[in-house]
């Protein structure tokens, strides 16, 4: 299992729309996440006093070929329709790679606190 953290900006005018979409994610989109070996997927919103808004996503990948699973998800017509609704809300960061929408983050600390 590998943990992923990613970040992207959020258009301030689209915050409520983005929240509304994610309050009722389509069942087929959720099923595709599972079929592509993503678990414990969360998205957090941080609104800063200077007017910037960021989304942070966290998920665990349990498969053995992230690129293939990502391609499978990207090829899914329902996921493509879902992304078409979500992407206009998002503001990709300049620091992301050429083929990335969300910018990956480096994990600098992890503790499985159940063992502590």
C-alpha positions in Angstrom: 0.0 0.0 0.0 1.2 3.5 -0.9 -0.2 6.8 0.5 -0.7 9.8 -1.8 -1.2 13.4 -0.9 -2.0 16.0 -3.6 -3.0 19.6 -3.8 -4.9 21.9 -6.2 -6.4 25.3 -6.0 -10.1 25.9 -5.8 -11.9 28.8 -7.5 -13.6 30.8 -4.8 -16.7 31.3 -6.8 -17.1 27.5 -7.2 -16.6 26.4 -3.5 -20.3 25.7 -2.9 -20.7 23.9 -6.2 -17.6 21.7 -5.4 -19.0 20.9 -2.0 -22.4 20.1 -3.4 -20.9 17.7 -6.0 -18.9 15.9 -3.4 -21.8 15.6 -1.0 -23.4 13.3 -3.5 -20.6 11.6 -5.6 -22.1 9.4 -8.2 -22.0 5.7 -7.2 -20.3 4.6 -10.5 -17.5 7.1 -9.8 -17.0 5.7 -6.3 -17.1 2.1 -7.7 -14.4 3.1 -10.3 -12.2 4.4 -7.5 -12.4 1.0 -5.8 -11.8 -0.9 -9.0 -8.7 1.2 -9.5 -7.4 0.1 -6.0 -7.9 3.5 -4.2 -8.9 3.3 -0.6 -9.5 5.8 2.2 -9.9 8.7 -0.2 -10.5 12.1 1.4 -10.5 15.7 0.1 -10.0 18.6 2.5 -10.7 22.3 1.8 -8.5 25.1 3.3 -9.6 28.7 2.8 -6.8 31.2 3.6 -7.4 34.8 4.8 -5.6 36.1 1.7 -8.4 34.7 -0.5 -6.7 31.6 -1.7 -8.5 28.3 -1.5 -6.8 24.9 -1.7 -8.0 21.3 -1.9 -5.8 18.6 -0.3 -6.5 15.0 -1.2 -5.3 11.9 0.5 -5.8 8.3 -0.6 -4.2 4.9 -0.2 -3.3 2.9 -3.3 -3.4 -0.9 -2.9 -2.6 -2.0 -6.4 0.6 -2.8 -8.1 0.4 -0.6 -11.3 -0.7 3.0 -10.5 -0.1 4.2 -14.0 -2.4 1.4 -15.5 -5.1 2.0 -12.8 -4.9 5.7 -13.4 -5.3 5.1 -17.2 -8.3 2.8 -16.6 -10.0 5.5 -14.5 -9.2 8.2 -17.1 -10.8 6.1 -19.9 -14.0 5.5 -18.0 -16.8 7.6 -19.6 -18.7 8.2 -16.3 -15.5 9.4 -14.6 -14.8 11.7 -17.6 -18.3 13.2 -17.2 -17.6 13.6 -13.4 -14.3 15.3 -14.1 -15.9 17.6 -16.6 -18.1 19.0 -13.7 -15.2 19.1 -11.2 -12.4 20.5 -13.2 -13.9 24.0 -13.9 -13.9 24.4 -10.1 -10.3 23.6 -9.7 -7.2 25.8 -10.2 -4.1 23.6 -11.0 -0.9 24.7 -9.5 2.1 25.8 -11.7 4.4 23.5 -9.8 2.6 20.3 -11.1 4.1 18.1 -13.8 3.1 18.5 -17.4 0.8 15.5 -17.3 -0.6 16.2 -13.8 -3.8 18.0 -12.8 -3.4 17.7 -9.0 0.2 18.4 -7.8 1.7 15.6 -5.8 3.0 16.3 -2.3 5.9 14.7 -0.5 5.1 12.7 2.6 7.5 13.9 5.3 5.9 12.1 8.3 3.7 9.2 9.0 2.9 7.4 12.2 0.6 4.4 12.5 -0.4 5.6 15.9 -2.3 2.4 16.7 1.1 0.9 17.5 2.1 3.7 19.9 
